């Protein structure tokens, strides 16, 4: 099974267990909210990128690539330099 299918199967199993654990005298069971992780969008530099939309995925991927490039080139920016740059925008 793929990771997404395993997660979905676990979520369904969790819902079934939650339903079984409710009081049998109760006529209605409360729904259980299950939040699934965002789908795997890419693997960048050996790390999984999970994003629910194209813009989020683009931001994550570019940030990781730019961070790696800066590290390899020895580029370091102080907080003051970053603040000054943002102020100019």
Secondary structure, DSSP 4 states (H G I P E B T S, - for coil): --HHHHHHHHHHHHHHHHHHTS-TT-SSPPP----PPPPEEEEETTEEEE-SSHHHHHHHHHHHHHHHHHHHHT----HHHHHHHHHH-
